[in-house]
Structure formats: structure tokens, C-alpha cells
Amino acid sequence: MTIDKASGGRALRVLFVSQWFDPEPVPKGLAFVKALRDTGMDVEVVTGFPNYPGGRVYPGFRIRPMSREEADGIRATRLALYPSHDRNALGRALNYLSFCFSVFWYLLLVARGKHDVIHVYHPPITVGLAAVLAEIVWRRPVVLEVQDLWPDSLKATGMADATPLVTGVGWICRFVYARSRRIIAQSHGMARALAARGVPAQKLEVVHNWADLPLRQQGEHRPLGWPEAEFTVLFAGNLGLAQALETVIAAAARVRAARPGIRFIFLGSGIAEDGLRDEARRLKADNVFFLPRVPMAEVDAYLQQADALLVHLADDPLFELTVPSKTQAYMAAGRPVIMGVRGDAAELVERAGCGLVVPPQDPSALAQAVIALADMPEEARSRMGERGRMFYESHLSVAHGVGKIAEVLRTAANAA
């Protein structure tokens, strides 16, 4: 059991605050909280009602001011929010601000400083704002985990084009950074960007994401809807604007002309899905298949069935600082990776020797990479995937990451 001076000789009490949580597909969900608890901490969750990524409340849930539940011994409190996750900037703003309001009042009037440290998952930064405002009253340290760089990502996805709005969000970010006791960045590039914005180096810690998937053995039956193919390329995750997946449709159309037996599969949903389906029809890319989102527990069966796994983001300098969380899941699955992202993510794949790197938003380069992998001997592809799995186990595993986060939380609490 973890005993800290901040907790007076008992297990450290951690309040994990995230707008998104299980059953939503998120990098830091129930598996993470259970792993944190297994380090000896007493962890409680504050989250919203599940509506990501479709913007509709999941079946079996009904929005109320507050709802308490428990899963696998983890206590969770769900707070009211306005469900939205579409192209409408007003709807998205209401989604973020409504949860910010709920979290602030919960921390102020219900939690009342009964915890030793607050661990905040960002995005959105509004969750961090609620936590640091409550911290002013209850004097409980906040550890901010930065997965997305705001306001940059809002501009990159077109959600915030107006200069006054971007300026306002930037001010909120700086305020939250200044009030947070420690800040966890998901990549070295992101840590450098935060340091350039005035965050002291001693406040920063880099912790890469890991695969939040229950990995299975290869050789399971083909998942429902999986097409017959000579070679399959799978993109699993959010079909959003930031992913720029029209590039994949264009690449698929090029591959179809040269190698009609190769299939491209999208597993997931998101605001760009309808447009992608329309584009596939327009280009007559009948080698593109769309499969619906599945629970996280089932994703690995799809990863194992694929011959190659694709990561892709828009060609924006912002994304050079990030490592998409699916990268770690792909590496852990032991399949070759095609990385269509510059910067830290590309360097990770090159270091591991587990795949091919292509320029983002370049359909020709992507098509060539897919054909090159398809032409590679199966044994060579297997070695490539195995190198990724071994790199993941050595440098990116859940035990490695959770241990670092637990130490950051202890340090923040004991410095209070």
C-alpha cells in the first residue's frame, strides 16, 4: 500500500477527473484507474455521461445532475453535461462548458477537498479550469495530463477559427498550466511546446500512452463483417476531421487499380464518416469497407486479423508533437504499422523498426507503402510486427506508464 505524508499515514486518495470514461473509447479509462489503484492508491473517478464520439448518450444511461456507480471496485460519479460531438462549434462549446460547470460545483460542494490530489485528463482544458478554480478554495494539488495542445488543435480541426476565441482559450490554458502542481505530457514534442509557453521544466514529466486493450492470442476467428482479401489495411478509431481520412480513400482508389485484392477497412465512427462514405462511392473505391465501432474489449480481434495497421493525421505542425494513442495499441498487437504522422510518432515507429513511415495527406506515398508491405514476404512482416511488440513491452507498457504517473501524483501530493 502507498503511504504518503500528505495522506497522514493512509493510502493516497486520488480523484481522477475526465470528461470521457468507460464505456467510451478513451486512452485513460477503467483499466488505467484499476492499475493506479493496484499501486496502493485509493482512486475515485469523476466523469460525464457517455456520449463520445457520436454525441448521443449511450443506451442504458440517462443524464441527471449526478449519478454514482461502481465497477470492479472503482467508485465513479457521473455529472451532467450537454451531449454533443459534431461540427457545430456552439454544441461542442456547450458540451465542454456544461461539464466544466458541473465539475466545479462538485469539487466545491460535494468533494470538498476530501482527496489528496486531483488528476485531470485534458482535453478539454475546461476540466482543468474547474479543478484549479476549486483548488483555490480547498488547496488540493492538481496534476494536469495533457493529451492535446489547445488552442492549436481547435484551430487545426476548424473548431475555433475566430481570433478572440483562440486568444481566450490560450489564456485559460496558461492559467491552468500556472495553477497546476505538475503537468504530464504524452510526448517529448508536447513537453517542448509546453516549455516554450512558459511551463517550468521541473513541472513537466513525459509519460507515453499505452495500449488500453485486453490483448488476445492470434488465430481467432474472423470478426463479423471482415472481408475476404489478399491483404488488409485497418484504421481503427475516431473518424474525425483531424485524421484527414479522405487521403486514405484516395490511396485506396489508387491501390485498387494496381492491386484489386487489397482491402482498406475503417473500424469506428465519427463526424467525418458520412463524408468518407460519399468519397469512396465517388471514387468507386469498392475496396474500402466501414465497420461499426465495437467495445474496446473486442478491438484486438480486429487488429490481429489485419495485415497492416494505419495511423494517419492531417499534415499540421501541431500533430508533429503528438503520438496518437492507437500507435501503442498497434505496436502491442504485433502487426506492422503504417505511420502517416510526422514528428514524435514517426520517430517512435522508426526507432522500433516496426513499420513504414509516409508523409501525411499524400495518397500516392500511402498507396506505395501499402503495396510495398503487401509484396513483402509474410515472415518479414511478422518480424516487423514482433519488433513493435517487443519495443512496446520494453518502453511503453501499462506497468511502465502507470508507475511514472503514480510517482508524479505522490510527488505532487507530498509537496503540498
N, C-alpha and C positions, 0 to 999 in steps of 0.2 A: 504494500500500500504506500502511496506517495504522501509523505508528511512534510508540511512546509510551515515555516514560521508565520506566514501570512494567514494560515488557517487555524492557528492555535493548537497544533498537535493532532488534527484530524485530516481526513482526505481533502485535498484541494477541491473546492466547489467551483466548477466551470459552467458558465452559461453560454451555450453556443447559439448565436443568433444568425439566422439565414432566411432570406425571403423564400428560398426554394429548398425543399427537402423531400425525402421519400414520401409517396411513390413517384415523385418527379425524377427525371433522369439528370442527376447532378453529380459533379465530381466528389463533393463532400456531403455524403448522406448518412444513412443509418450505419453502414459498415464502418465509416470513419469514426463516428461517435462511439460505437462499441469498442473500437480499437483504442480510442483515447481513454475510455473507461477502464480498459484492461491494463493501462499503465498505472492504475491505482487512483484515478481521479473520479470524483462524483460529478457526472455531466448531465445537464438538463438542456433541452432544446426549446427554442422559441422560433416559430416559423409561421408561414401563411397557409391558407387553404390551397391545395394543389390545383394549379391551372396552367402550368408551363409544360410544353411550349405552345399549346393551342389557344390559350387564353380563355378556355372554358373550364369550369370547375369539374373535377373528376367525379364520375359516378360514385355514389355512396357518401359524398361529402356535401354539406350544406353550410354556407357562410353564416357564421354567427359572431358576435363580438369576441367570444373566447371559447375554446374547446380544449379539453385536456384528454390525453390518451397515453398509452404506454405500449411499447413494442420491444420485445427481447430485454425487458428490464430497464429500458431508456424512457424517461418521462419526457413528454413533449406537450407544449402548449401552442395551439394554433390560434392566430389572431386574424381579425377581419381585414380584408383588402378588397380593392376593386379589381376583378379579374380582367386582364387584357394582355395580349402579346401579339399585336398586329402592326401594320404600318402606320396606324393612327397615332401621331405624336401625343395628342391630348389624352387618348386612352392609356398609353404607356406611362405618361406622367402621373395620371390618377392612380395607376397601379402602384407606382413607386411611392408616391406621397401618402397614399392611404395606409400602406403598411408602415411607413415611417411614423405616421401619427399613432398607429396602434402600438408599435414597439415603444415609443417614447412614454406613453401613458402606462403601459405595462411595467416598464422598468421603474418608473417614478412611483407608481401607486401600489403595484402588486409585488414585484420582485423586491423592491425597497432595499437594495444593497445586501441581500442575504447571501450573495455569491462572493467569491474571492476575486474572480477575473471574468471579463466578458470577451469571448472570442467572436468577432464579427466577420462574416463572409461577405465580400464585396466583389461583384456588383449585386445590387446597386449601391452607390455611395450613400444614398439616403438612409440605409440601415445603419451605417456608421455614424451618420449625423445624429440619429435618435440616441445611439449609445453614448456618444461623447457629451451630448446635452444632459442626459441623465447622470453621467459621470460627474458633472459639475456639482450636482446635489449630493450624490451618495459616495463620491470619491472612490469608485471601484475602477481599477485599471482596465483599459480597453486594448486588446490586441486585434489589429485590423489585418485581415488576409486579403491581399489584392490579387484578384484573378484577371481583372480587366482595367485598362488605363482610361479613366474618364478625365476630361470630356472628349478625348481623342476618339474613342470607339463610337461615341454617339455621332460625331461628325462623319466618321468613316462609313457608318451604316445609314446615314441620311436622317437619323432620328432627331438631330439638333443642328440645324443649319444657321439659325439666327444668331448673330454675334452676341447680343445681350444675354441670351440663354446660355451660350457656351461660356461666356465670362462668368455668369452666376454659378454655373456648375463647377467651374475651375476654382472659384473662391471657396465653395463648400468643400471641395477636395482638399485644398490647402488647410482649411480649418480642421478637418477631421484628421489629416496627417499630423498636424501640430499637437492635437489633443490626445492622440493615441500613444500609449506607452511603448509598444513595439509594433512593427509592420512586417508582415510576411509577404514576400514577392514570389510569384510562381516561376520566375526565370531570372537569370543574371541580367539580361537586357532590360527587363522591367525594373530591377533594382537600380540599374544605372540611370534609367529615366527618372525614377523617383528621387534619386540623389541629386540629379540635375535640377529638380524642382524644389530643392531645399531641404529634403529629408536627411537628417544626420545619418552618417554611415553606421554609427553604433546602434541606431534604432532599427536597422534593416537586417533581415535574415532571409536567405533564399531557400525555399523548400519546393522542389518539383512535385507536381501532381503524380498520382499513381493510378493503377487500374482498379477501379471500384467494381470489379466483376468477379463472380464466382467461376473461376476457370475450370473447364471440363477437359476430359481426355479427347483426343482426336478419334475419328472413326464413328461418330454418332450418325444417326440417320439424317438425311437431307431435310432442312427446315421446310415448313409449309410455304409453298409459293416459289421455292428456289428453282430457277430454270435449268434445263439441260444445256450444257455448254462445253466447248473446248477449253475455255479459260474464263474465269470470272474475276471482276474487279468490284470490290464492295466499298461504298461510302456509308458509314453508319453514324447517325446523329442528327442534329438540327439542320433542317433545310431552310436556312435563313439567308438574309441579304449579304452578311459578312462572308459567307462561304463562296460566293460568286460561282455557283454550280452550273451556270449556263456554259461555262468553259468546259465542264465535263461532258455536257450534252454535245457540244461542238466536236470535242475529241472523239466521242463515241461514233458520231456520224462519219468522221474520217476513218476510224478503225473499221467500221462496217464495210466500207468499200474494199479494204485490203484483206481483212480477216473476219468474215461474217460469223465465224464460230465463237468470237469473243463477246462476252456479255458484261454490261455495266449495271450494277444494282444499287439503288438507294434504299436504305433501311432507316425509316424515321418519318418525321413530319415537320412542318414549319410554314412560315408565311410565304416562302418562295415556291412551295410545292406546285401550286396550280400553274404558275408561270413556267416552271420546268417541264411539266407535262405538256403544256402547249408547245414549248420549244422543241421537244422531242418529236411531237407529231409534225411540226412544221418542217423539220429537217429529215423526216422519215427515218428517224433513228429507232428502228424497231428492235434494236439490240439493247435498249435501255428498259429496265424494269423498276417499278416502285413497289416496295413492300411496306406495310404499315409499321408504326412504332410498336415495339414489344417491351415487356418488362426487362429491367436490367439483368435479372437472373437468367434470361433466355438469350441475351445478346451474343454470348461467347459461342453458342452453337452456330450462329451465322458467321462469325469471324473465322471459325475453324473450317467452315465449308468453302470459304473464298480462297482463290489462288493468290490474290494480292489485295492489300487494304489501302485505301486512299485517304489522305488528308489534304484539304485544299481551303485556302482563304484568299480573299481579294488581294491584289497587289498594292498594298498600302503600307507605308513605313511603320505604322502602328503595329502591324502584325509581325514585324520582324522581332519584336520584343517579347512575343508570347510563344508558349508551347501548348498547342491545343491538347486538351486532356485525352482525346482519343488516341494521341500518339503513344502514350504509355499503355493503354489497353491493347493497341495493335501489337506493340512490342512484346507484351506479356503473352499474347496469343500465339506467338512464334510463327507469324506469317510475314512475308516480305511487305515492306511499306513503300508506297509511292508518296513522297512528300512534296506537295505543291505550296510550300510556305517558305519564305526566305528567313534568314536570321537564326535565332536560337534553335528553332525546331529543326531546320535543315542541318545545323551543326550536330545536333543530337543523333540524327539518323546516320550522318557520315561517320561520327565517332564510333557508333555501334556497328557500322558496316552491315546494316540490316535492310537496305533498300536503295531506291533511286530517288534523287532529288531533281525536281523540274521547276522552272520559273512559274510563278503563279499566273493565271489568266493567259496561258499560252497553249491553246488547243493542239497545235502541231507537236510541241515538245511532249505534252502529255500522251498523245497518241503514240509517238515513237517509243516512249518509256514503257507503255503497256505492251506494245508488240515485242519490245526487247525482252521483257520479263516472260512473255508467253513463249518466246523462242528459246529461252534459257532451259537447260536440262533440269528436270524436276529435282534431282539431287542437289544442284547448285542453289535452287530456290529454297530447298529445305535447310541447307547450311546457312543461308542468309537469314531466314526466319529464326533459326536456333541462335544465331549471334544476337539478334534483338532480344530474345527471351533471356539469355544469359546476362546481357547488359542491364536489362530491367531488374533482374533479381539482385544484381550487384550494386546498382546505383539508384534505382527508382522504386523499390518495393514499398509496400504499405508500412512494413515494420520500420524501414529507414526513415520515411517521411513523418510518420506519426511520432516517432521518437524525437525528431527535431522540433516538431510543433509542441509536444509536451514540455520540452525543455524551455522553449520560448515562453509558454504560459507560466511555468514555475518561476522563471526569472522575472517576468512582469509582476506577478503577484508578490514575490518576496521583496521587490524593490519599492512596494507601496509604502 
